[in-house]
């Protein structure tokens, strides 16, 4: 392969004619040289044409147009390997050819003007010489823009006159071409125009409070002007637009708002004929509204735990919207009600219960003036109470053969009522005590003696949540036996030998009486007791009652009660009364000692005709 660094000597000889370039170079000395290639183009080192010239050492490039050309040479061997480019030479081909003028014509000929057109074979300037003889004498201004199509207007010509003219064009190299002489004859003068334009479609458009635009058309090109004022004397005139048009428009400004204006339009054609329209009127709009609505009577109504309704009024019809949130940054906005109203209402939903909310109202009138109220606040209601009262400490006290008192407590103020009967269907109810209290008491009367009664208590809180206890029973005392007035038994039974056996959750209370009597135990964690065992109406002298469902490691108070067959009250003298108490420890029944057994001194306190309560002394 030939070395790319080979040195080639290249030069340009004199041109055989203007569009040729003669190249010659020194031959290469390689034994396997196969030939040379000439490369050239119109930009340095950018060659668009390649010519294989074989082993020749001179070559003439022909057919070059005006411009600068760049040339380089490469050599190649028999294997096809090609060297790099030689040094570059260039040659400038001068432009000495004048443009070729063609298609010369005269058109749009009137009594005083004509338009001359022609083309050239290359971009060139343009000029027309003209006159009433071949001496011409007049010429148009030269158009120095280089173009291929040319046009010149000849004006000020005489009517019905023969004119000579010729065109001239000069290319970029300064080569000038002049056409042959040509002629045209102007037309005869047109008859005098004495008819004014016809005005139509007069209208006031784009009317505002301070301006209006007047538009109209004419059947021929004419000038544009408007006379206007608050009477038909007008008094004001727009500036004359002397451009000849068929579609006209003039702007009137500085008008008074809410005012009726008279106007007429004027158009004059090229012959000076003036047309004036009849009188027309328009009324300007009212002055622009820049005053915001006045907001008043802002209020929050229908407030719940999760919502509220915000209402207000405006002194003019306007839109409706509320911004709200837990701070004065608000953060939430209701949907815009774009209906224009004076009485406004928007609902706020999804609020948090028992929370202070800030809000302000926004109203925008038809003129887009926005009014925003001051900040207001509303506090949502607490969440609805859906929890029924908690019932506790249900007890039947003061039980006789025909009555009993039911007591209980609730953790919140509530109503008081008891349903009761000899079965769990109950069937009877005490009158409802609607007073809301936490300590409840109801008297049951008209009961059958020595009968088991089922009862449950009912309490309803202020929110209407109702609580019903479980089923509880009591047993009325035996009926008081018939006795004559001479009966001498007025002594209550004597209670002795009270004993307790306790486990972790239960206890057995035992005692003795000196005569047959009933058995019942009242007990609780305070001396108010609150609970009682079922009344055992069997008349016995040895008594035992079981207490179940006790809480481990808890101190309980209790008292035992026995009524004999007569059931008459008996006053017992004495004082120094004590109550019996025991603690249920975390022991088994086997390990709990028997306590408070074999009491010998017992005092009794009568608390009712058919019952006697007492405290056992330790």
C-alpha positions as CSV (number, residue, x, y, z in Angstrom):
1,X,0.0,0.0,0.0
2,X,1.3,3.5,-0.8
3,X,2.4,5.7,2.0
4,X,-0.2,8.3,2.9
5,X,2.6,10.8,3.5
6,X,3.7,10.8,-0.1
7,X,4.4,14.3,-1.5
8,X,2.5,15.4,-4.6
9,X,3.2,18.7,-6.3
10,X,0.1,20.2,-7.8
11,X,-0.5,23.5,-9.6
12,X,-3.0,25.2,-11.8
13,X,-2.0,26.3,-15.3
14,X,-3.7,29.0,-17.2
15,X,-7.3,28.4,-18.2
16,X,-7.9,27.3,-21.8
17,X,-11.2,29.2,-21.3
18,X,-12.9,30.7,-18.3
19,X,-14.6,27.5,-17.1
20,X,-11.6,25.1,-17.2
21,X,-8.8,24.3,-14.7
22,X,-5.6,22.5,-15.9
23,X,-3.9,20.4,-13.3
24,X,-0.4,18.8,-13.5
25,X,1.8,17.0,-10.9
26,X,5.1,15.2,-10.6
27,X,4.9,11.4,-11.0
28,X,5.3,8.9,-8.1
29,X,8.3,6.6,-8.3
30,X,6.7,3.4,-6.8
31,X,7.1,0.3,-9.1
32,X,3.5,-0.9,-8.4
33,X,1.9,2.5,-9.1
34,X,-1.5,1.9,-10.9
35,X,-2.8,5.4,-11.3
36,X,-4.1,8.7,-9.8
37,X,-7.5,10.2,-8.8
38,X,-8.4,13.9,-9.0
39,X,-10.7,15.1,-6.2
40,X,-12.4,18.6,-6.2
41,X,-15.2,20.6,-4.7
42,X,-16.3,24.1,-3.8
43,X,-15.2,23.8,-0.1
44,X,-11.7,23.2,1.2
45,X,-11.0,19.6,2.1
46,X,-14.6,18.7,1.1
47,X,-14.5,17.1,-2.3
48,X,-17.7,16.1,-4.0
49,X,-16.3,14.9,-7.3
50,X,-13.6,12.2,-8.0
51,X,-12.1,11.5,-11.4
52,X,-9.7,8.5,-12.1
53,X,-7.1,9.8,-14.6
54,X,-4.9,6.6,-14.8
55,X,-1.2,7.2,-15.0
56,X,-1.5,10.7,-16.6
57,X,0.4,13.5,-14.7
58,X,-1.8,16.3,-16.1
59,X,-5.6,16.7,-16.3
60,X,-8.0,19.5,-17.4
61,X,-11.3,19.8,-15.4
62,X,-13.9,21.4,-17.7
63,X,-17.4,22.8,-17.4
64,X,-16.8,24.8,-14.2
65,X,-19.1,27.6,-13.3
66,X,-18.2,30.8,-11.6
67,X,-16.8,30.3,-8.1
68,X,-13.8,29.0,-6.1
69,X,-12.8,25.3,-6.6
70,X,-10.5,23.2,-4.4
71,X,-8.4,20.3,-5.8
72,X,-6.3,17.4,-4.3
73,X,-4.8,14.2,-5.7
74,X,-4.4,10.6,-4.5
75,X,-2.4,7.7,-5.9
76,X,-3.3,4.0,-5.8
77,X,-1.3,0.8,-6.5
78,X,-2.2,-2.5,-8.2
79,X,-3.7,-4.0,-5.1
80,X,-6.1,-1.0,-4.8
81,X,-4.4,0.6,-1.8
82,X,-4.8,4.4,-2.0
83,X,-2.7,7.2,-0.6
84,X,-3.8,10.1,1.5
85,X,-4.7,13.5,-0.1
86,X,-1.9,15.6,-1.6
87,X,-1.5,19.2,-0.7
88,X,-4.6,21.3,-1.8
89,X,-4.7,23.9,-4.6
90,X,-7.6,26.2,-5.5
91,X,-8.8,28.2,-8.5
92,X,-11.3,31.1,-8.8
93,X,-13.5,31.0,-11.9
94,X,-14.7,34.6,-12.6
95,X,-18.3,35.3,-13.7
96,X,-18.3,37.2,-17.0
97,X,-21.7,36.2,-18.3
98,X,-24.6,38.6,-18.2
99,X,-28.0,37.5,-17.0
100,X,-30.4,36.2,-19.7
101,X,-33.6,38.4,-19.8
102,X,-36.9,36.7,-20.8
103,X,-40.7,37.0,-20.6
104,X,-40.8,40.8,-20.7
105,X,-44.4,42.0,-20.6
106,X,-46.6,45.0,-19.8
107,X,-49.7,44.3,-17.8
108,X,-52.4,46.1,-15.7
109,X,-52.4,49.0,-18.2
110,X,-54.6,51.9,-17.3
111,X,-54.9,55.5,-18.6
112,X,-52.0,56.5,-16.3
113,X,-50.1,53.4,-15.3
114,X,-48.7,50.0,-16.3
115,X,-46.9,47.1,-14.7
116,X,-43.7,45.8,-16.4
117,X,-42.6,42.2,-15.5
118,X,-39.7,39.9,-16.6
119,X,-37.4,37.1,-15.5
120,X,-33.6,36.6,-15.5
121,X,-31.6,33.4,-15.7
122,X,-29.8,34.2,-12.5
123,X,-30.5,36.5,-9.5
124,X,-30.1,40.1,-10.6
125,X,-31.3,43.7,-9.9
126,X,-34.1,45.3,-11.8
127,X,-34.9,48.7,-13.5
128,X,-37.1,50.0,-16.3
129,X,-36.3,52.8,-18.7
130,X,-39.4,54.3,-20.5
131,X,-40.6,57.3,-22.5
132,X,-42.5,58.4,-25.5
133,X,-39.5,57.6,-27.8
134,X,-36.5,55.2,-27.9
135,X,-34.5,57.9,-26.1
136,X,-36.7,57.0,-23.1
137,X,-35.8,59.8,-20.7
138,X,-37.6,58.3,-17.6
139,X,-36.7,55.3,-15.4
140,X,-37.9,53.6,-12.3
141,X,-35.8,53.4,-9.1
142,X,-33.5,50.4,-9.4
143,X,-34.4,47.5,-7.1
144,X,-31.0,46.2,-5.8
145,X,-32.4,43.0,-4.4
146,X,-31.1,40.1,-6.5
147,X,-34.0,38.1,-7.7
148,X,-35.1,35.9,-10.7
149,X,-38.6,37.5,-11.2
150,X,-39.0,41.2,-11.5
151,X,-41.9,43.7,-11.5
152,X,-42.0,47.5,-11.8
153,X,-45.0,49.9,-11.8
154,X,-44.9,52.8,-14.2
155,X,-47.1,55.7,-13.0
156,X,-47.9,59.2,-14.1
157,X,-48.4,58.1,-17.8
158,X,-50.6,60.1,-20.3
159,X,-53.8,58.5,-21.4
160,X,-54.0,57.1,-25.0
161,X,-50.2,57.4,-25.4
162,X,-47.6,55.0,-27.0
163,X,-44.7,54.4,-24.6
164,X,-41.3,52.8,-25.3
165,X,-39.6,50.8,-22.6
166,X,-36.8,48.4,-21.9
167,X,-35.6,46.5,-18.8
168,X,-32.2,46.2,-17.3
169,X,-30.8,43.6,-14.8
170,X,-27.3,43.4,-13.2
171,X,-26.0,40.1,-11.6
172,X,-23.8,39.8,-8.6
173,X,-20.6,40.0,-10.7
174,X,-21.7,43.3,-12.2
175,X,-22.7,41.8,-15.6
176,X,-25.5,43.9,-17.1
177,X,-28.2,42.8,-19.5
178,X,-30.5,45.2,-21.4
179,X,-33.6,44.0,-23.2
180,X,-34.7,45.0,-26.6
181,X,-37.1,48.0,-27.0
182,X,-40.7,47.3,-26.4
183,X,-43.9,49.4,-26.5
184,X,-47.3,49.8,-24.7
185,X,-50.2,52.1,-25.2
186,X,-52.1,53.5,-22.2
187,X,-55.9,53.3,-22.2
188,X,-58.3,56.2,-22.8
189,X,-59.3,58.3,-19.8
190,X,-62.1,56.8,-17.7
191,X,-65.4,58.6,-17.5
192,X,-65.6,60.9,-14.4
193,X,-66.9,59.1,-11.3
194,X,-69.7,61.1,-9.7
195,X,-71.4,58.3,-7.7
196,X,-70.7,58.1,-3.9
197,X,-70.0,54.8,-2.2
198,X,-73.0,52.8,-1.0
199,X,-72.8,52.3,2.8
200,X,-74.3,49.2,4.5
201,X,-74.2,47.0,7.6
202,X,-73.6,49.9,10.0
203,X,-73.4,48.6,13.6
204,X,-72.0,49.5,17.0
205,X,-70.0,46.5,18.3
206,X,-67.9,45.9,21.4
207,X,-69.7,48.5,23.4
208,X,-68.4,49.0,27.0
209,X,-69.0,51.6,29.7
210,X,-66.5,54.0,28.1
211,X,-66.0,52.9,24.4
212,X,-67.5,51.4,21.3
213,X,-66.4,50.2,17.9
214,X,-68.4,51.3,14.8
215,X,-68.2,49.0,11.8
216,X,-69.7,49.2,8.2
217,X,-69.0,48.2,4.6
218,X,-69.0,50.1,1.3
219,X,-69.5,48.8,-2.2
220,X,-66.2,50.4,-3.3
221,X,-62.9,51.4,-1.7
222,X,-63.4,54.5,0.3
223,X,-62.1,56.4,3.4
224,X,-63.3,55.8,7.0
225,X,-64.7,58.4,9.5
226,X,-67.4,58.6,12.2
227,X,-69.3,61.6,13.6
228,X,-70.9,61.0,17.1
229,X,-72.4,62.7,20.1
230,X,-75.3,62.6,22.6
231,X,-77.5,64.5,20.1
232,X,-78.0,64.4,16.4
233,X,-75.8,67.5,16.2
234,X,-73.0,65.0,17.1
235,X,-70.1,67.3,18.0
236,X,-67.3,64.8,17.8
237,X,-65.5,63.3,14.8
238,X,-63.0,60.5,14.6
239,X,-59.7,61.0,12.8
240,X,-60.0,60.4,9.1
241,X,-58.5,57.1,7.9
242,X,-57.7,57.9,4.2
243,X,-56.8,54.4,3.3
244,X,-59.4,53.3,0.7
245,X,-61.2,50.2,2.0
246,X,-64.5,48.4,1.6
247,X,-64.6,47.1,5.2
248,X,-64.5,49.9,7.8
249,X,-64.0,50.2,11.6
250,X,-63.5,53.1,13.9
251,X,-63.1,53.1,17.7
252,X,-64.9,55.7,19.9
253,X,-63.3,56.2,23.3
254,X,-63.8,58.5,26.3
255,X,-67.6,57.9,26.4
256,X,-69.8,58.3,29.4
257,X,-71.2,55.2,31.1
258,X,-74.9,54.4,30.7
259,X,-75.4,57.1,28.0
260,X,-77.2,57.0,24.6
261,X,-75.0,58.1,21.7
262,X,-76.0,59.2,18.2
263,X,-73.6,58.5,15.3
264,X,-73.3,58.4,11.5
265,X,-70.5,57.1,9.3
266,X,-68.8,58.9,6.3
267,X,-66.8,57.3,3.4
268,X,-65.3,59.1,0.4
269,X,-64.2,57.2,-2.7
270,X,-61.1,57.8,-4.9
271,X,-63.0,60.3,-7.1
272,X,-63.9,62.4,-4.1
273,X,-67.6,61.3,-3.8
274,X,-68.7,61.4,-0.2
275,X,-71.3,59.1,1.3
276,X,-72.9,59.8,4.7
277,X,-75.1,57.2,6.5
278,X,-78.3,57.9,8.4
279,X,-78.4,58.4,12.1
280,X,-77.8,55.4,14.4
281,X,-77.7,55.0,18.2
282,X,-76.1,52.8,20.9
283,X,-76.1,53.0,24.7
284,X,-72.9,52.5,26.7
285,X,-72.8,50.0,29.6
286,X,-73.0,50.9,33.2
287,X,-69.8,51.8,34.9
288,X,-67.6,48.8,35.8
289,X,-68.5,47.2,39.2
290,X,-65.4,47.3,41.4
291,X,-67.2,47.0,44.8
292,X,-67.1,43.7,46.7
293,X,-70.3,42.2,48.1
294,X,-71.0,43.1,51.7
295,X,-71.2,39.9,53.9
296,X,-73.4,39.9,57.0
297,X,-75.2,37.6,59.4
298,X,-72.6,34.9,59.3
299,X,-73.6,32.0,61.6
300,X,-73.0,28.3,62.2
301,X,-76.2,26.3,62.7
302,X,-77.3,22.7,62.9
303,X,-74.0,21.9,64.7
304,X,-73.5,18.2,65.4
305,X,-70.5,16.1,66.4
306,X,-69.5,15.7,62.7
307,X,-70.9,18.6,60.9
308,X,-72.4,22.1,60.8
309,X,-74.2,24.4,58.4
310,X,-72.7,27.9,57.8
311,X,-75.1,30.6,56.6
312,X,-74.7,34.3,55.6
313,X,-76.2,37.0,53.4
314,X,-74.7,39.4,50.9
315,X,-76.1,42.7,49.7
316,X,-75.9,41.5,46.1
317,X,-76.1,38.2,44.3
318,X,-72.8,36.3,44.6
319,X,-71.2,32.9,44.8
320,X,-71.1,30.7,47.9
321,X,-68.0,29.0,49.5
322,X,-66.5,28.4,52.9
323,X,-62.9,27.8,54.0
324,X,-62.5,26.0,57.4
325,X,-60.0,24.1,59.6
326,X,-58.7,23.7,63.1
327,X,-56.5,26.8,62.7
328,X,-56.8,30.2,60.9
329,X,-54.8,28.6,58.1
330,X,-58.0,26.7,57.4
331,X,-56.8,24.0,54.9
332,X,-60.2,22.8,53.7
333,X,-62.7,24.5,51.3
334,X,-66.2,23.5,50.4
335,X,-67.2,23.1,46.7
336,X,-67.9,26.4,45.0
337,X,-71.6,27.1,44.4
338,X,-71.4,29.4,41.4
339,X,-75.1,30.3,41.5
340,X,-75.4,34.0,42.3
341,X,-77.5,34.3,45.5
342,X,-78.0,36.7,48.4
343,X,-78.8,34.1,51.0
344,X,-76.0,31.6,51.3
345,X,-75.7,28.2,53.0
346,X,-72.9,25.6,53.0
347,X,-72.7,22.3,54.8
348,X,-69.4,21.3,56.6
349,X,-69.1,17.5,56.9
350,X,-66.5,15.0,58.2
351,X,-65.7,17.2,61.3
352,X,-64.1,15.8,64.5
353,X,-66.3,15.7,67.6
354,X,-65.8,18.2,70.4
355,X,-63.3,20.3,68.3
356,X,-63.0,24.0,67.8
357,X,-63.1,24.9,64.0
358,X,-62.2,28.2,62.4
359,X,-64.1,29.3,59.3
360,X,-64.6,32.2,56.9
361,X,-67.0,32.7,54.1
362,X,-66.3,33.8,50.5
363,X,-68.6,35.4,48.0
364,X,-67.8,36.7,44.5
365,X,-70.2,38.9,42.5
366,X,-70.9,38.9,38.8
367,X,-68.2,41.5,38.2
368,X,-65.7,39.1,39.9
369,X,-65.3,41.2,43.0
370,X,-64.4,38.8,45.9
371,X,-65.5,39.4,49.5
372,X,-64.0,37.4,52.3
373,X,-65.4,37.5,55.9
374,X,-63.5,37.8,59.1
375,X,-62.6,34.6,61.0
376,X,-65.4,32.8,62.9
377,X,-65.3,29.7,65.1
378,X,-67.7,26.8,65.9
379,X,-67.2,23.9,68.3
380,X,-68.6,20.5,67.3
381,X,-70.7,18.6,69.8
382,X,-69.2,15.6,71.7
383,X,-69.6,12.2,70.0
384,X,-73.0,10.7,70.6
385,X,-73.4,8.6,73.8
386,X,-74.1,5.1,72.7
387,X,-73.0,3.3,75.9
388,X,-75.8,2.2,78.3
389,X,-75.3,2.8,82.0
390,X,-73.5,0.2,84.1
391,X,-75.8,-1.4,86.7
392,X,-74.2,-2.6,90.0
393,X,-75.0,-3.5,93.6
394,X,-78.5,-4.8,92.8
395,X,-80.2,-5.9,96.1
396,X,-83.5,-6.7,97.6
397,X,-83.9,-5.2,101.0
398,X,-86.7,-4.8,103.6
399,X,-88.3,-8.0,102.3
400,X,-91.7,-8.8,104.0
401,X,-94.4,-11.2,103.3
402,X,-96.0,-8.8,100.8
403,X,-93.3,-6.2,99.8
404,X,-89.7,-5.6,99.2
405,X,-87.4,-2.7,98.3
406,X,-85.1,-3.1,95.2
407,X,-82.0,-0.9,95.2
408,X,-79.1,-0.5,92.8
409,X,-76.5,1.9,91.4
410,X,-75.5,3.1,87.9
411,X,-72.3,4.7,86.8
412,X,-74.2,7.6,85.2
413,X,-77.5,9.4,85.9
414,X,-80.4,7.3,84.6
415,X,-84.1,6.5,85.1
416,X,-85.4,4.0,87.6
417,X,-87.8,1.0,87.0
418,X,-88.1,-2.7,88.1
419,X,-89.9,-5.5,86.2
420,X,-90.8,-8.5,88.4
421,X,-93.0,-11.6,88.6
422,X,-93.0,-15.2,89.7
423,X,-91.3,-16.3,86.4
424,X,-88.6,-14.8,84.1
425,X,-91.3,-13.4,81.9
426,X,-92.0,-11.0,84.9
427,X,-95.3,-9.5,83.9
428,X,-95.3,-6.5,86.3
429,X,-93.4,-3.2,86.3
430,X,-93.0,-0.4,88.8
431,X,-93.9,3.1,87.6
432,X,-91.1,4.6,85.6
433,X,-89.2,7.2,87.7
434,X,-87.8,9.5,84.9
435,X,-85.6,11.4,87.3
436,X,-82.0,10.8,86.3
437,X,-80.0,9.5,89.4
438,X,-77.2,7.2,90.1
439,X,-78.6,5.7,93.3
440,X,-81.9,3.9,92.6
441,X,-84.7,2.5,94.8
442,X,-88.1,1.0,93.9
443,X,-90.7,-0.5,96.2
444,X,-92.5,-3.7,95.2
445,X,-95.9,-4.2,97.0
446,X,-98.8,-6.6,96.8
447,X,-96.5,-9.6,96.7
448,X,-97.6,-13.1,97.8
449,X,-96.1,-14.4,101.0
450,X,-93.4,-17.1,101.0
451,X,-93.0,-16.8,97.2
452,X,-90.0,-16.7,95.0
453,X,-90.0,-13.6,92.8
454,X,-87.8,-12.9,89.8
455,X,-86.9,-9.3,89.1
456,X,-84.6,-7.2,87.0
457,X,-83.8,-3.5,87.1
458,X,-84.0,-1.1,84.1
459,X,-82.2,2.2,83.8
460,X,-82.0,4.5,80.7
461,X,-79.5,7.4,80.5
462,X,-80.0,10.9,79.0
463,X,-79.0,9.7,75.6
464,X,-81.7,7.0,75.6
465,X,-79.2,4.1,76.1
466,X,-81.0,1.4,78.2
467,X,-79.4,-1.0,80.6
468,X,-81.2,-4.1,82.0
469,X,-79.7,-6.2,84.8
470,X,-79.6,-9.9,84.8
471,X,-82.3,-11.9,86.5
472,X,-82.3,-11.8,90.3
473,X,-84.7,-13.5,92.8
474,X,-86.0,-12.8,96.2
475,X,-88.4,-14.8,98.5
476,X,-91.0,-13.1,100.5
477,X,-91.5,-13.9,104.1
478,X,-94.1,-16.4,105.3
479,X,-97.5,-14.9,106.1
480,X,-97.9,-13.8,109.6
481,X,-99.9,-16.5,111.4
482,X,-103.3,-15.6,112.8
483,X,-103.1,-15.0,116.5
484,X,-105.4,-13.7,119.0
485,X,-104.8,-10.6,121.0
486,X,-103.9,-12.6,124.0
487,X,-100.8,-14.1,122.3
488,X,-97.8,-13.7,124.6
489,X,-94.9,-14.3,122.0
490,X,-93.3,-10.9,121.5
491,X,-89.7,-12.0,121.8
492,X,-87.5,-12.2,118.7
493,X,-85.3,-15.3,118.3
494,X,-82.0,-15.3,120.0
495,X,-79.1,-15.8,117.5
496,X,-75.9,-17.5,118.7
497,X,-72.9,-19.5,117.5
498,X,-72.3,-17.6,114.3
499,X,-69.5,-19.3,112.2
500,X,-67.9,-18.8,108.8
501,X,-66.1,-21.2,106.5
502,X,-64.5,-19.4,103.6
503,X,-62.7,-20.4,100.4
504,X,-61.1,-18.2,97.7
505,X,-64.5,-17.4,96.1
506,X,-67.2,-18.6,98.5
507,X,-68.3,-18.8,102.1
508,X,-70.8,-20.7,104.3
509,X,-72.4,-18.8,107.1
510,X,-73.9,-20.8,110.0
511,X,-75.7,-19.8,113.2
512,X,-78.3,-21.1,115.7
513,X,-81.5,-19.6,117.1
514,X,-83.3,-20.6,120.3
515,X,-86.5,-21.2,118.4
516,X,-87.4,-22.2,114.8
517,X,-87.0,-19.3,112.4
518,X,-86.2,-18.3,108.8
519,X,-82.7,-17.9,107.4
520,X,-81.1,-15.1,105.3
521,X,-77.7,-13.4,105.1
522,X,-77.0,-9.8,103.9
523,X,-73.4,-9.2,102.7
524,X,-71.2,-6.8,100.8
525,X,-67.8,-5.1,100.8
526,X,-69.2,-2.2,103.0
527,X,-71.7,-2.0,105.8
528,X,-74.3,-1.0,103.2
529,X,-74.1,-4.7,102.2
530,X,-76.0,-4.5,98.9
531,X,-76.3,-8.3,98.4
532,X,-78.3,-11.0,100.1
533,X,-78.7,-14.7,100.0
534,X,-82.1,-16.2,99.0
535,X,-84.6,-16.2,101.9
536,X,-85.0,-19.7,103.3
537,X,-88.5,-19.6,104.7
538,X,-88.1,-23.0,106.4
539,X,-88.4,-22.6,110.2
540,X,-85.3,-24.2,111.7
541,X,-83.0,-23.6,114.7
542,X,-79.8,-24.6,112.9
543,X,-79.1,-22.2,110.0
544,X,-76.7,-22.3,107.1
545,X,-76.5,-20.1,104.0
546,X,-73.9,-20.3,101.1
547,X,-72.4,-17.2,99.5
548,X,-70.8,-17.7,96.1
549,X,-69.0,-15.6,93.4
550,X,-66.9,-13.8,95.9
551,X,-63.7,-12.0,95.0
552,X,-60.4,-13.4,96.3
553,X,-58.5,-11.5,99.0
554,X,-61.4,-9.2,99.7
555,X,-62.9,-8.2,103.1
556,X,-66.7,-8.8,103.2
557,X,-69.2,-7.5,105.8
558,X,-72.3,-9.6,106.6
559,X,-75.2,-9.9,109.0
560,X,-77.7,-12.8,109.5
561,X,-81.4,-12.4,110.0
562,X,-84.0,-14.9,111.4
563,X,-87.7,-14.4,111.9
564,X,-89.8,-16.7,114.1
565,X,-93.3,-18.1,113.3
566,X,-95.0,-15.1,114.9
567,X,-92.7,-12.5,113.3
568,X,-93.6,-9.8,115.8
569,X,-91.1,-7.2,116.4
570,X,-89.4,-7.1,119.8
571,X,-87.3,-4.3,121.2
572,X,-84.0,-5.5,122.7
573,X,-82.4,-3.4,125.2
574,X,-78.7,-2.8,125.0
575,X,-76.1,-1.1,122.9
576,X,-72.4,-1.8,122.0
577,X,-73.5,-3.4,118.7
578,X,-70.8,-4.7,116.4
579,X,-70.8,-6.2,112.9
580,X,-69.2,-9.4,111.9
581,X,-66.6,-9.2,109.1
582,X,-64.3,-11.7,107.5
583,X,-61.7,-11.8,104.7
584,X,-61.7,-14.4,102.0
585,X,-58.1,-15.2,101.7
586,X,-56.4,-17.2,99.0
587,X,-56.8,-20.5,100.9
588,X,-58.7,-23.6,100.3
589,X,-61.7,-24.4,102.5
590,X,-59.6,-26.9,104.4
591,X,-57.0,-24.4,105.5
592,X,-59.4,-21.6,106.5
593,X,-60.0,-21.7,110.2
594,X,-63.5,-21.6,111.5
595,X,-63.9,-18.2,113.0
596,X,-66.5,-16.3,115.0
597,X,-68.1,-19.7,116.1
598,X,-70.0,-20.3,119.3
599,X,-70.8,-16.7,120.0
600,X,-72.5,-16.4,123.3
601,X,-73.5,-12.8,123.6
602,X,-75.8,-11.6,120.7
603,X,-77.8,-8.5,120.6
604,X,-80.6,-7.8,118.1
605,X,-81.8,-4.6,116.6
606,X,-85.3,-4.7,115.1
607,X,-85.6,-2.8,111.8
608,X,-89.0,-3.8,110.6
609,X,-92.2,-5.6,111.6
610,X,-91.3,-8.9,110.0
611,X,-87.6,-8.8,110.1
612,X,-84.9,-8.3,112.6
613,X,-81.3,-7.4,111.8
614,X,-78.5,-7.8,114.1
615,X,-74.8,-7.7,114.4
616,X,-72.8,-10.4,116.1
617,X,-70.2,-9.3,118.6
618,X,-66.8,-10.9,118.2
